[in-house]
């Protein structure tokens, strides 16, 4: 069995058959020991998740050595600027997917986290099911924003676009039919893999469409594409 997989046993026709699952490697940056150890224990119980690093602070060299797919970052870790920490992770590990944890339901700087490359957010009152679902979705390439945050994010992006005089320019952008379909599916929260299945095209083709959309709209993330879609929804 290749490295990076767990082999759970699923019952089928009275027998247990091994099923390989792609491993999601996770780093937890959390200075509360009880929370950090609790998260580690619960996540390691899952068949497709492995915590490869659990630390009280961000040590970039250790993070690069462990090379996790997902980095869980506590918004208040050691009273440091979590936005700067998120930017540091993305600078040092461009392929890592960052999830900011422990946010309040309303966060006035949420758009700044999106622009810094954060892929997901977990609120203080999130359930364990929400927590795990966010990790899996983000690892699969999606960007996850709790519904209560969308109004704040979308309004901030819209205000920024107006300030930059971008609104008129966006109206003139010509999209292909396929690009419009991809935008619509991103807006409802589908990952690249899910969009590929829905449209019966290759995942790499979806990624190409996403890049084209970002280039045409001068946007930098899937969440910004979703915001654009919602602001142009008739």
C-alpha positions as CSV (number, residue, x, y, z in Angstrom):
1,X,0.0,0.0,0.0
2,X,1.5,3.4,-1.0
3,X,2.4,5.9,1.6
4,X,-0.2,8.5,2.5
5,X,-3.1,6.1,2.6
6,X,-5.1,4.4,5.3
7,X,-6.8,1.1,4.7
8,X,-10.2,1.0,6.5
9,X,-12.4,-2.1,6.1
10,X,-15.9,-1.7,4.8
11,X,-18.4,-4.5,5.2
12,X,-19.7,-5.9,1.9
13,X,-21.7,-9.1,1.3
14,X,-20.8,-10.4,4.7
15,X,-17.1,-9.8,4.3
16,X,-14.7,-6.9,5.2
17,X,-13.0,-5.5,2.1
18,X,-10.0,-3.1,2.3
19,X,-10.7,0.3,0.7
20,X,-7.8,2.7,0.2
21,X,-8.5,6.4,0.9
22,X,-6.3,9.3,-0.1
23,X,-4.8,10.7,3.0
24,X,-5.4,14.4,4.0
25,X,-2.3,15.5,6.0
26,X,-3.1,18.3,8.5
27,X,-1.0,20.7,10.6
28,X,-2.7,22.3,13.7
29,X,-1.3,25.7,14.9
30,X,-3.2,26.2,18.2
31,X,-1.7,27.5,21.5
32,X,-4.4,26.0,23.8
33,X,-3.0,22.6,24.7
34,X,-6.4,21.0,25.5
35,X,-7.9,22.1,22.2
36,X,-4.8,21.2,20.2
37,X,-4.6,17.7,21.7
38,X,-8.4,17.2,21.4
39,X,-8.4,18.1,17.7
40,X,-5.4,15.8,17.1
41,X,-7.1,12.8,18.8
42,X,-10.4,13.3,17.0
43,X,-8.9,13.9,13.6
44,X,-6.6,10.9,13.8
45,X,-9.6,8.7,14.4
46,X,-10.8,9.5,10.9
47,X,-9.8,7.0,8.2
48,X,-8.7,9.7,5.7
49,X,-7.1,12.3,8.0
50,X,-3.7,12.3,9.6
51,X,-2.3,15.1,11.9
52,X,1.4,15.4,11.0
53,X,2.1,18.4,13.1
54,X,0.5,20.0,16.2
55,X,2.3,23.1,17.4
56,X,1.7,26.1,19.6
57,X,3.3,28.5,17.1
58,X,4.1,28.7,13.4
59,X,7.6,27.3,12.7
60,X,7.9,27.5,8.9
61,X,10.9,25.1,8.6
62,X,9.0,22.4,10.5
63,X,5.9,23.1,8.5
64,X,7.8,22.7,5.2
65,X,9.4,19.5,6.5
66,X,6.0,18.0,7.3
67,X,4.4,19.4,4.1
68,X,0.7,19.2,5.2
69,X,-2.1,19.5,2.7
70,X,-4.2,21.5,5.2
71,X,-3.0,24.0,7.8
72,X,-5.5,24.8,10.7
73,X,-4.6,28.2,12.1
74,X,-6.1,29.5,15.3
75,X,-7.1,33.1,14.7
76,X,-5.7,34.2,18.1
77,X,-2.6,32.0,18.3
78,X,-0.2,33.6,20.9
79,X,-1.9,37.0,20.4
80,X,-0.1,37.3,17.0
81,X,-1.5,38.8,13.8
82,X,-3.2,35.7,12.3
83,X,-3.6,37.5,9.0
84,X,0.2,37.8,8.7
85,X,0.6,34.2,9.8
86,X,-1.7,33.1,7.0
87,X,0.2,35.2,4.5
88,X,3.5,33.6,5.7
89,X,2.1,30.1,5.3
90,X,1.0,30.8,1.7
91,X,4.3,32.5,0.9
92,X,6.4,29.6,2.2
93,X,4.0,26.8,1.0
94,X,2.0,27.9,-1.9
95,X,0.2,24.6,-2.3
96,X,-0.9,24.4,1.4
97,X,-4.6,25.0,2.1
98,X,-5.1,27.3,5.1
99,X,-8.2,27.2,7.3
100,X,-8.7,29.9,9.9
101,X,-10.3,28.6,13.1
102,X,-12.1,30.2,16.1
103,X,-13.7,33.1,14.3
104,X,-16.7,35.0,15.6
105,X,-19.8,34.8,13.4
106,X,-19.1,38.3,12.1
107,X,-15.6,39.3,11.2
108,X,-15.0,42.6,9.6
109,X,-11.6,41.6,8.1
110,X,-12.8,38.4,6.5
111,X,-12.1,39.7,3.0
112,X,-8.5,40.3,4.0
113,X,-8.1,36.7,4.9
114,X,-9.6,35.7,1.5
115,X,-7.1,37.9,-0.3
116,X,-4.3,36.5,1.8
117,X,-5.1,33.0,0.3
118,X,-7.1,31.5,3.2
119,X,-9.3,28.7,1.8
120,X,-11.7,28.0,4.6
121,X,-13.1,29.3,7.9
122,X,-14.4,27.6,11.0
123,X,-16.6,29.5,13.5
124,X,-16.4,29.2,17.3
125,X,-19.7,27.4,17.4
126,X,-19.1,25.0,14.5
127,X,-20.0,21.3,15.1
128,X,-17.4,18.5,14.6
129,X,-19.2,17.5,11.5
130,X,-18.8,21.1,10.1
131,X,-15.2,21.0,11.1
132,X,-14.4,17.7,9.3
133,X,-16.5,18.7,6.3
134,X,-14.6,22.0,5.9
135,X,-11.2,20.2,6.1
136,X,-12.2,17.6,3.5
137,X,-13.7,20.2,1.1
138,X,-10.7,22.5,1.4
139,X,-8.3,19.6,0.9
140,X,-10.3,18.8,-2.3
141,X,-9.8,22.3,-3.7
142,X,-12.9,24.0,-2.6
143,X,-13.1,27.3,-0.6
144,X,-15.5,27.2,2.3
145,X,-17.2,30.2,3.9
146,X,-19.9,29.7,6.5
147,X,-23.2,31.1,5.3
148,X,-23.4,33.7,8.0
149,X,-20.2,35.2,6.7
150,X,-21.1,35.4,3.0
151,X,-23.0,38.7,3.3
152,X,-20.0,40.3,5.0
153,X,-17.5,39.0,2.5
154,X,-19.6,39.8,-0.6
155,X,-20.4,43.3,0.6
156,X,-16.7,44.0,1.2
157,X,-15.6,42.7,-2.2
158,X,-18.4,44.7,-3.8
159,X,-17.4,47.9,-2.0
160,X,-13.7,47.3,-3.0
161,X,-14.7,46.8,-6.6
162,X,-16.6,50.0,-6.6
163,X,-13.7,51.9,-5.1
164,X,-11.4,50.6,-7.8
165,X,-13.9,51.5,-10.5
166,X,-14.0,47.9,-11.6
167,X,-17.8,47.5,-11.8
168,X,-18.2,48.9,-15.3
169,X,-15.2,46.9,-16.5
170,X,-16.7,43.6,-15.2
171,X,-19.9,44.2,-17.0
172,X,-18.0,44.3,-20.3
173,X,-16.2,41.0,-19.8
174,X,-17.2,38.3,-22.2
175,X,-17.5,34.8,-20.8
176,X,-17.9,31.6,-22.7
177,X,-20.9,29.4,-21.9
178,X,-18.7,26.9,-20.1
179,X,-17.1,29.6,-18.1
180,X,-20.5,30.9,-17.0
181,X,-21.4,27.3,-16.0
182,X,-18.2,27.0,-13.9
183,X,-18.9,30.4,-12.2
184,X,-22.4,29.3,-11.3
185,X,-21.2,26.0,-9.8
186,X,-18.4,27.7,-7.9
187,X,-21.1,30.1,-6.5
188,X,-23.0,27.1,-4.9
189,X,-19.8,25.8,-3.3
190,X,-18.8,22.9,-5.6
191,X,-15.1,21.8,-5.7
192,X,-13.2,21.4,-9.0
193,X,-13.8,17.6,-8.8
194,X,-17.5,18.0,-8.3
195,X,-17.8,20.6,-11.1
196,X,-15.9,18.1,-13.4
197,X,-18.4,15.4,-12.6
198,X,-21.4,17.7,-13.0
199,X,-20.2,18.9,-16.4
200,X,-18.7,15.6,-17.5
201,X,-15.3,17.2,-18.2
202,X,-11.8,16.6,-16.8
203,X,-10.8,18.2,-13.5
204,X,-7.8,19.8,-15.3
205,X,-10.2,21.4,-17.7
206,X,-12.2,22.8,-14.8
207,X,-9.0,24.3,-13.4
208,X,-8.2,25.9,-16.8
209,X,-11.7,27.5,-16.9
210,X,-11.2,28.8,-13.3
211,X,-7.9,30.3,-14.2
212,X,-9.4,32.0,-17.3
213,X,-12.3,33.4,-15.2
214,X,-9.9,34.8,-12.7
215,X,-7.8,36.4,-15.4
216,X,-10.8,37.9,-17.2
217,X,-12.3,39.3,-14.0
218,X,-9.0,40.3,-12.4
219,X,-9.9,38.2,-9.3
220,X,-7.6,36.1,-7.1
221,X,-9.7,33.3,-5.5
222,X,-12.7,31.1,-5.9
223,X,-14.5,33.0,-3.1
224,X,-14.1,36.2,-5.1
225,X,-15.6,34.4,-8.1
226,X,-18.5,33.3,-6.0
227,X,-19.0,36.9,-4.8
228,X,-19.0,38.1,-8.4
229,X,-21.6,35.5,-9.3
230,X,-23.9,36.5,-6.4
231,X,-23.5,40.2,-7.2
232,X,-24.6,39.5,-10.8
233,X,-27.4,37.1,-9.9
234,X,-30.7,38.2,-11.4
